[in-house]
């Protein structure tokens, strides 16, 4: 494996809960009204220091989407997904945007988010924004 060149963010940012690699600025949050199997998830316009997995189609609460999982470039843990395409016109605003699962990242103040106790639908996504 080669040398990693990580982007360091300044200000209020979200980071990997395992290795503290920076992911996204709090200012880049589009919506906090998304959900995943572990509870809350946030929609971001821009995310750094991640790699992407294979494209796959997922049925979510808001319809069928083509997505790729995103992984921390430093430790390899899965931290969310990126929307590649949406089949419904009303959901196309998500294309090219990123979801960070709140349970899998540290907040800007270093806080952890505990998983939701109630079961959520696997592959769920946001409420209408």
Buried (B, 14 or more C-beta within 10 A) or exposed (E): EEEEEEEEBEEEBBBBBBBEBBBBBBEBBBBEBBBBBBBBBBBBEEBBBBEBEEEEEBEBBBEEBBBBBBBBBBEEBEBBBBBBBBEEEEBEBBEEBBBBBBBBBBBEEEEEBEBBEEEBEEBBBBEEE
